Amino acid sequence: MRHNINSSNLRATRKYLRNNSTSAEAELWKYLSGKKLCGRKFRRQYSIGNYILDFYCVSEKLAIELDGDPHGDYVQIHKDTIRDEYLSKSGIKTIRIQNRFVFQDPEYVKELIISGFLDK
């Protein structure tokens, strides 16, 4: 499946999201930036199609989505499922992590992400 990557019509939104990241996104970025996790390069607020991913590793085709309270709502769960299916059809694996785990158990979060590299 062919899709737009970092489409120009989402540029302002991506920039806004990068500059106004949640505390969980800022915390996780400490572990992902600068190839700190297994030498893999992650990008923040990377768009594929009409979706903006919290974090994306191009070489591994791995999306990391941090989910806060709104993601527990039925409507949002349905939207997330459609998004994950779109990404999957594009060959992209998505790992969803609840925000609280970034703070409560960062080692678990890192291991979960690393397992995404290995589960190809």
N, C-alpha and C positions, 0 to 999 in steps of 0.2 A: 504494500500500500504506500502510495506517495503522499506526502503531507508537507505543508509549509513549516519551515523551521525558523523560529525567531522572526516571524512575520512583522513587517514594519508597522502594520496597523495596531499591534499590541505593544510596541516599543515603549510608549509612555506609561502604560499600565505596568509593564515589567519593571521599569525604572522606579515607579512609585512603590511597588511591592518590595523591591530591594532596599529602598531607602526607609521603608516603614515596616521592617520585618517584625514578626512577633518575637517575644522573648525566647520561645522554644526554637524558632528558626535561627536566631542569633546565636544561641547556645550550640546547636548542632553544627552550624557553620564553622565554629571553632575547631571541630574535629574533622571537617571535610575540606576546608580551604587549604590551598597550598599543597595539594596532593598528600596530606597528612595521613589519610586512611589507605594503607596498602599501595601508595603511589598512584592512586587513581585520581584523575582530575574531575571534579564536580563543578557544575555551574548552578548558580542560583537563578530562580525565576526564569526558566528556559521555556520557550513556547514551542509546542508541536501542535499543528493544526490550530484549532481555536482554544486550546488548553494551555494554561501556564502552570508548569510543574514547579514545586517548591525547590527541588534539587534534581539534577540530572547528570549522570555519568555517560558521556557519549560512547566511550570505548566499550562499556559493559551493557549499553542500552538498558540502563537501570534508573528508574524514577523513584524518588523518595518523597512521599507526601506526609506531612505532619498534620494530624487531625485534632482539632480542639472540640469544644462542646457542640458547635453547630453541626458537626459531622455525625452526631448521634441521632439527628432528626431524620425521620423516615424519608422526607423529600430529598434531603441532602445525600442520604445513603443511596437512593435511587440514582441521583446525578453522578455520584462517585462511581457507581457500578457501570454506568454507561461510559464514563470517561476511561475507566480501567479497561473495559472491553475494547474501546477504540485504540488505546495504547497497545494492548496485547496484539491486536490485529496488525499493528505497525511493528511488531517484534520487540516491544518494550515491556519489560517486567516492572511492575509497580509494587513497592513495599509501603504499606501504610503503618504509621507509628503514631500512637497517641502522644500528644504534647507532654503529658505528665511523665512518661517514661524517659524523655530526654533529660529531665532533672533527677528523677528518682533512681534510674539505673542506666547511666550512660554506657557502661560496658556492655550491657545487654543490647542496647541500641546499635553499638558499633558491631557486635557479633552478628546481629540480624542483618545489617547492611552487607557485611563481608559474606554472609551465607548467600546473599543475592548474587554475588560474583560467581560463586561456586555452583549454584543451582541452574546452570544453563543447560 
